Amino acid sequence: MGRSRRTIPEELLLLALDPATGTTAQPQSLDLGLAGAQLVELALAGRIAPDGDRIAVVAPRPTGDPTLDCALELLRRRGAPVRAVHWIGGPRLGLRQTYLSHLERCGMVHAVAGQMCGVLPTTRYQATDNEISREIRARLDSAIRTGVPPDPRTAALAALAHAVGLGKHLYPGNEGRSSRSRLRDLIRHDPMGGLVAHAVMDVQNGAAAQPRRSPAPAGRQAAPGGRAAAEPARGVPVQPRRGSMARVVAH
């Protein structure tokens, strides 16, 4: 994979950076989106492919991008296709910081040290060339405005932007309502982007931690309200509800 082209995780992060404050919008859901964006980028590179609601490695050779290759190797080690929600909902400590540091090395952002409440050290990131962010935004605006099906990269980026909640950051207020709606509709133009975006939203809604329920056996007495009485399946451990995502240091 050539490095002359920005990856979808990089573009998603640049979209989320606020040029005025140097912070990222939707930081917790953005972490999930970056993990999902890696899957889309690997799919576009021909390294993985969807298998129902799972992700299968089809070509384990490296892409040349260290961060993507790390994700590819982790997927390969699973040995079997993994559900997209389980992959995206897994621990991703430092992923956002990894991409921020990469963008800084590439000269697209620069770190600004500061303090919170005059005591706690903080680091914000300002874009060094707002033209790059404007170009990315223009692609989304064009797809929303014209209604012409976008290319797979733009469609996937739009799907992920919607999934992590960037719509209200990019198109705020009542005047942006129709644009947010059309941004959501772009999810249908890329199957892999759609699969990943829905997985991101499922993780946020807690669906990844919900065990699949089997039909109640015939003759079981229903609980009040018409619902079968709860009974753990034999030999199947009850899955704990996933806790909140770990926070990364950088904002």
C-alpha positions in Angstrom: 0.0 0.0 0.0 1.4 3.3 -1.0 1.7 6.0 1.6 0.9 8.8 -0.9 -2.8 8.3 -0.1 -4.2 9.0 3.3 -5.9 6.1 5.0 -9.5 6.1 6.2 -8.5 6.1 9.9 -6.4 9.2 9.3 -9.2 11.0 7.4 -11.7 10.1 10.1 -9.4 11.6 12.7 -8.8 14.7 10.7 -12.5 15.2 10.3 -13.0 14.9 14.1 -10.3 17.5 14.9 -11.8 20.8 15.9 -9.6 23.5 14.3 -10.5 26.0 17.0 -9.9 24.0 20.1 -7.5 21.3 18.9 -9.6 18.6 20.6 -11.4 15.7 18.9 -15.2 15.5 18.7 -16.9 12.4 20.1 -13.6 11.0 21.6 -15.0 7.8 23.0 -17.0 6.7 20.0 -14.1 7.9 17.8 -11.9 5.2 19.3 -14.4 2.6 18.1 -14.6 4.3 14.7 -10.8 4.2 14.2 -10.8 0.4 14.9 -13.6 0.1 12.4 -11.8 2.3 9.8 -8.8 0.0 10.0 -11.1 -2.9 9.0 -12.4 -0.9 6.0 -8.9 0.1 4.9 -7.7 -3.6 5.1 -10.7 -4.7 3.1 -10.0 -2.1 0.4 -6.4 -3.3 0.3 -7.7 -6.9 -0.3 -6.4 -8.3 3.0 -9.7 -9.1 4.7 -13.3 -9.7 3.5 -16.7 -9.8 5.2 -18.1 -13.2 6.0 -21.7 -12.6 7.1 -21.3 -10.4 10.2 -17.7 -11.7 10.6 -14.3 -10.6 9.2 -12.1 -13.1 7.5 -8.4 -12.7 6.6 -8.0 -13.6 2.9 -4.4 -12.3 2.3 -2.2 -12.0 5.4 0.8 -10.3 3.6 1.7 -6.9 5.1 0.4 -3.7 3.7 3.4 -1.6 4.5 1.5 0.5 7.1 2.7 -0.5 10.6 -0.6 0.3 12.4 -2.7 -1.6 9.8 -0.3 -4.5 9.7 -0.5 -4.8 13.5 -4.3 -5.1 13.2 -4.0 -7.5 10.4 -1.7 -9.8 12.4 -4.0 -9.7 15.4 -6.9 -10.8 13.1 -4.7 -13.5 11.5 -3.9 -14.9 15.0 -7.6 -15.4 15.7 -7.4 -18.3 13.3 -11.1 -18.0 12.4 -13.4 -15.2 11.2 -14.2 -12.8 14.1 -17.5 -10.9 14.6 -17.1 -7.3 13.6 -18.7 -6.1 16.9 -16.3 -8.2 19.0 -13.3 -6.8 17.1 -14.4 -3.2 17.3 -15.5 -3.6 20.9 -12.2 -5.0 22.1 -9.6 -2.9 24.0 -8.1 -0.2 21.8 -5.9 1.6 24.3 -3.7 4.3 22.6 -5.1 3.8 19.1 -6.2 7.5 18.8 -2.9 8.6 20.2 -1.1 6.4 17.7 -2.8 8.1 14.8 -2.3 11.6 16.3 1.4 10.9 16.6 1.5 9.6 13.1 -0.2 12.7 11.7 2.2 14.8 13.7 5.2 12.9 12.1 3.7 13.5 8.7 3.4 17.2 9.4 -0.4 17.3 9.2 -0.9 18.3 12.8 1.3 19.8 15.5 1.1 19.2 19.3 0.3 22.1 21.6 1.1 21.6 25.3 -1.1 23.1 27.9 -2.6 22.7 31.3 -6.1 21.9 32.6 -7.1 23.9 35.7 -3.5 25.2 35.7 -2.2 21.9 37.0 -2.9 18.9 34.8 -0.8 18.7 31.6 -2.7 18.4 28.4 -1.9 18.1 24.7 -4.0 19.5 21.9 -3.4 19.0 18.2 -3.8 21.7 15.6 -3.9 21.0 11.9 -0.9 22.5 10.1 -2.7 22.6 6.8 -6.5 23.1 7.0 -6.6 22.6 3.2 -6.3 18.8 3.8 -9.3 18.8 6.1 -11.3 21.0 3.7 -10.6 18.6 0.9 -11.9 15.6 2.9 -14.9 17.6 4.0 -15.6 18.7 0.4 -15.8 15.0 -0.7 -18.5 14.4 1.9 -20.3 17.6 1.1 -20.3 16.7 -2.6 -21.8 13.3 -2.0 -24.5 14.8 0.2 -25.3 17.6 -2.1 -25.3 15.9 -5.5 -26.8 12.5 -4.5 -24.3 10.8 -6.8 -23.0 7.5 -5.4 -19.6 8.3 -4.0 -16.5 6.2 -4.4 -16.0 3.3 -1.9 -13.5 5.3 0.3 -15.8 8.3 0.6 -18.9 6.1 1.2 -17.0 4.2 4.0 -15.8 7.5 5.5 -19.3 8.9 5.5 -20.7 5.7 7.1 -18.1 5.8 9.9 -18.6 9.6 10.4 -22.3 8.9 11.0 -21.6 5.9 13.2 -19.4 7.8 15.6 -21.7 10.8 15.8 -19.7 13.3 13.8 -22.8 14.4 11.9 -23.7 17.0 14.5 -20.1 18.2 14.6 -19.9 18.6 10.8 -23.5 19.7 10.2 -24.7 21.3 13.4 -28.1 22.7 14.4 -31.5 22.5 12.7 -30.0 23.8 9.5 -27.8 20.8 9.3 -30.6 18.2 9.9 -31.1 17.3 6.3 -27.3 17.0 5.7 -27.0 14.7 8.7 -29.9 12.6 7.3 -28.2 12.3 3.9 -24.9 11.5 5.6 -26.6 8.6 7.3 -28.1 7.4 4.0 -24.6 7.2 2.4 -24.0 4.1 4.6 -25.7 1.9 1.9 -23.1 2.7 -0.8 -20.3 0.5 0.6 -21.1 -3.0 2.0 -18.0 -3.2 4.1 -18.3 0.3 5.4 -22.0 -0.4 6.2 -21.1 -3.6 8.1 -18.4 -1.8 10.1 -20.5 1.3 10.8 -23.4 -0.8 12.1 -21.0 -2.8 14.3 -19.7 0.5 15.7 -23.2 1.6 16.6 -24.1 -1.8 18.0 -21.1 -1.6 20.4 -22.1 1.8 21.5 -25.6 0.5 22.2 -24.3 -2.5 24.1 -25.4 -5.1 21.6 -21.9 -6.7 21.4 -22.3 -7.8 25.0 -25.8 -9.2 24.7 -26.0 -13.0 24.5 -28.2 -14.4 21.8 -31.4 -15.8 23.3 -32.7 -19.2 22.3 -36.4 -19.8 21.8 -38.2 -20.9 25.0 -38.8 -24.7 25.1 -42.4 -25.8 24.7 -44.3 -26.0 27.9 -42.2 -23.5 29.8 -44.3 -21.3 32.0 -44.4 -17.7 30.9 -43.5 -15.0 33.3 -45.9 -12.2 33.9 -46.3 -10.0 30.8 -46.2 -12.9 28.4 -42.3 -13.4 28.5 -40.8 -16.8 29.3 -39.1 -17.1 32.6 -35.4 -16.5 32.4 -33.2 -19.6 32.7 -29.5 -19.7 31.9 -28.7 -22.2 29.1 -26.9 -25.3 30.5 -23.1 -25.3 29.9 -23.2 -21.7 28.5 -21.7 -19.1 30.8 -23.6 -15.9 31.1 -21.7 -13.1 29.3 -21.0 -10.0 31.5 -22.1 -6.7 30.2 -19.2 -4.8 28.7 -18.0 -1.9 30.7 -17.2 1.6 29.4 -14.4 1.9 27.0 -11.1 2.8 28.4 -10.2 6.4 27.9 -7.0 7.4 26.2 -4.7 10.2 27.4 -4.8 12.6 24.5 -8.0 14.5 23.6 
